[in-house]
Amino acid sequence: MSPIDQKPTTVSPAIPEALTDPISNRGSGFTTAERKSLGLTGRLPAGVLSLQQQADRVWRQLGELGSDLQRNLLLEQIHDRNETLYYKVLTDHLPQLLPIVYDPTVGEAIEKYSDEYRGQRGVYLSIDAADEIEEAFATLGLGPEDVDLIVCSDAEEILGIGDWGVGGIQISIGKLAIYTAGAGIHPNRAIAVSLDVGTDNPALLNDPLYLGNRHSRHRGADYDAFIKSYIETATRLFPNALLHFEDFGPEHARDILATYSDDYRIFNDDVQGTGAVVMAALYAGVKTTGIPMREQTLVVFGSGTAGVGIADQLRDAMIADGATRDAAIAQIWLVDKQGLLFDDMDNLRNFQTLYAKPRSAVPGSAGTVTLVDAIRAAKPTVLLGTSTAHGAFTEDVITAMADSTPRPIILPISNPTEKIEADPKDVITWTKGAALVATGIPVDPFTFEGTTFHIGQANNFLVFPGIGLGVIVSGARHVTPGILAAAAKAVAARTDATAPGASLLPDVSNLREISAIVAHAVYDQAVAEGLATITPDDVVEAIQDAMWAPEYAALS
């Protein structure tokens, strides 16, 4: 027998469950007494650190890394190891870390998902095993009263990078992290879901390491049946949960809302959340311009899911302010790649047709009507950019807006920076300081002719955590246009845009406070509409009680 054959078989020592379960693990935060009671004697260094000391160490480590993707990976490692510590770091440094745990850095993490796969966080539902949805949820061991929130994605339209298949689970995970850090939704009462219907991304289909279904996307009846089964099963198993839909393709996103929003507790952030945060900027802007909401005229450049979703919410707000439905629709103009959308075009998406104009609206418009010509015809008060076409708002476009109204509201909200329609500094310069501007990216304050301008970031973070919290506290049966409007008004009330150079939107540094205020507004609206199924004696106390804070609780 060779020396190798004579070596005894070795077994790695077992790691105690308390150190492997991210919910219970505290690492160096376990006290001496806790280490004894959990059988951890000798398994950790002698020093005991507080949660704050651990968080400070992680923050230092993050600062020493060379890229945001590396920071994202470190945070995810901590997330998988010690959930309380992860949320402590995130909550303490939320403005700085939002771009790390979500857009734009999460896009890089999604692209590398199969290459960097490390864990099983979330639930993976496959259209190829549609009959296993209930079985998959059952593996979580959660009862009907244990879940408040489920975020799902089919990953067809990820953050401007397109179809990334099963990697879209990272979107669901990232969204839940913001719900928890920004509104205190308890992480143990939320589920991230991947709805894997295949992918049309050839890079994934040809990648031998790709972990999702290796076939093209299912569409039509198969897709619809899978979504129906998911919604019905999730609602039956977890009847109190809000079902959040994220980064679906434009047709599917709107179809799902149209089909299920009246009967189920669902929310689509791309359509409803984006619309609500832009409406918050508009409510603040309307207060400044003095032009009533019912008299606003909107030109949307980039007429996809987000752009038309915002148009829909403005239409509803105009009607609520006294406009007729026909007048509100007439005051909304859509411009896309083919120019101004007319009702004689044969390539319109179904959700664009409502706002398509007759040729008579622009005399002599037999051909393409450009963005600047559409502005000259419509004489809008608001210009919205959701096109991802960098630099599309040229000086001619902005000058046309300034010619249309004394204080134009200009909202180039595409992101990241390389996709924004205009630099806000240029917009302010070209309008001689008259424009009211919000963007989809963070912008540092700047000075023009002696006035310091603060540009608000129209980020969905300002609304969706509070909407979710409000739905949980009220038990609202549906998310209605009234609830979205209430959330938008609550955000708008957090800033005074009438001051020279003031922001249209509040800063995310006080996100938990903003979320609590939004939640209260959502609760009040749910009660007013007869949608609330929970009516606590003290709403403020109920909201505070529902907001989990990352702390090491006493061990039972």
Residue, then its C-alpha position, 0 to 999 in steps of 0.5 A: m500500500s502506498p503512503i497516499d493510500q495509508k493516509p486517513t480520510t479527513v473531515s472538515p470540522a462542522i461549522p455551527e449553524a449560528l455562524t452559517d445562518p445569515i439571520s442569526n449570525r453575529g460573527s464577532g458580535f456574539t457575546t461571551a455568554e451567547r458563545k457558550s450557550l450556542g456552542l461557539t466556545g473557541r470558534l471565534p476570536a476572543g474580542v467582542l465587537s458591537l454592531q456599530q463597530q462591525a458596521d464601521r469596519v465594513w464601511r472602512q473596507l468598502g472605502e478601500l476597494g477599487s470599484d463599485l462592483q467590488r463593493n457590491l460583491l463585498l456587500e452581498q457576501i455580508h448579506d449572505r453571512n450576517e443580514t443584520l450587519y448588512y442592513k446596518v451598513l446600508t441604513d447608516h450610509l444609504p445615499q452613498l450605497l444606493p448606487i452600489v446595491y442597485d442602479p447602476t452597479v447592480g447592472e454589472a452584477i446581473e451581467k456576471y450573475s452566472d459567472e459569479y454565482r455564490g448563493q441561493r437567495g430568493v425563489y426561482l420559478s421556471i415556466d418549464a416547471a409551472d406546476e411547481i410554484e406552490e412546492a417552491f414557495a413551500t420550501l421556505g416554510l412560511g405560513p399565510e401570515d408570514v409574508d408582507l412583500i414579494v418582488c418578482s422580475d422576468a428580467e426582460e427589460i433590466l435597467g436599460i441593459g435589456d434581457w438578462g434572464v435568470g440574473g434578474i433575481q439580483i433586481s428583486i434582491g436589490k429592490l427588497a434591500i431598498y424596501t428594508a433600508g428605506a422603509g423598514i420592511h422586515p427582511n424575513r417577511a419579504i421574498a425575492v423571486s425570479l420568473d424564468v421564462g427563458t431569454d432572447n439574449p444570445a450571449l446567455l444562450n451561448d454561455p455554458l455557465y448560464l444558469g437559467n432556462r436555455h431557450s428563447r422567451h415564452r410569449g403568448a398563452d404560455y407566458d400569460a398562464f404562467i403569470k396567472s398561476y404565479i399571481e394566484t398561487a402567491t396570493r393564495l399562500f400569502p394573502n397579505a403580501l404586496l406583489h411587486f413587479e419589476d423590469f418586465g417588458p413594456e407590453h407585459a408590464r402594462d398588460i399585467l397591471a390592466t388584467y390583475s390590478d383590480d382584483y389583486r394587491i399588485f404594484n409595478d414600479d417601472v410604470q406606477g413608481t416612476g409615474a409617482v415620483v415624476m408626479a411629485a416633481l410636477y406637484a412641486g413645480v405646479k406650486t411654483t409656476g402657478i399654472p393649475m394641474r388641469e392646464q398642464t401640457l406635457v410632451v413625452f420624449g421616449s414613449g415606452t412603459a415609463g413615459v406613458g405610465i407617467a402620462d397616465q398619472l398626469r392625465d388622472a391628476m388633471i382630471a382630478d383637478g377638474a379637466t375633462r378626460d378628453a381635454a387631459i388626453a389632448q394635452i399629452w403629446l408623445v414623441d418617440k423614435q418615429g417623431l410625434l405619434f399620429d393616429d395614422m401610424d401602423n407601428l404604434r404600441n397598444f398603450q400609445t394609441l390613446y395619446a396619438k394625435p390626428r394629423s390636423a393637430v399639426p398642420g402640414s405634418a404629412g411626414t415626420v414631426t421632430l421633437v422641437d416641432a412637436i414642442r412648437a405645436a403643443k406649446p407645453t408646460v412640461l417636457l419629460g425625457t424617458s428616451t435614454a437618448h443622450g443629448a436629445f434635449t438640444e439648445d433648440v429644444i430647450t429654447a422652444m420650451a422657454d418660448s412656450t411657457p415662462r417657467p418650463i418644467i424639464l425632466p430628463i430622467s433617463n439614467p445613467t449619466e451617459k443616457i440623460e437627455a440633457d445636462p441640467k447645467d445647460v438647461i438652466t443656462w439656456t433658459k436663463g435660470a427659468a427652468l425647473v429641473a429634475t433628473g434621474i441621476p444625482v447632480d451636484p449643486f451648481t451656481f448660475e448668475g449668483t443663484t445656487f441650483h439644487i437639482g432633485q433626483a427623480n428616483n423611485f426610491l422616494v416613493f416605492p418603499g413608502i407605498g409598500l409600507g403604507v399598503i402593509v400597514s393599511g392592508a389596502r386591497h389594491v394600489t389605485p391611482g388615488i394611492l399613487a397620487a397621495a404618495a406623490k403629493a406627500v413627497a412633493a410636500r417635503t420640499d419648497a420649490t418656490a425658493p430660487g434654485a430650490s430642488l423639486l424633490p427631497d434628498v434621499s438622505n432622509l429616506r426612512e422619514i420620507s417613507a413613513i410620511v408616504a406610508h401615512a398618506v397611503y394609509d389615509q387614501a386607502v381608508a378614504e377609498g374603502l380599501a383598508t382592511i387594517t385600521p389601527d388606533d394610532v396610525v403613526e405608532a403602527i407605522q413606526d412599529a412596522m419599521w424594522a431597524p437593524e439591531y441584534a435582538a436578545l437571543s431566545 
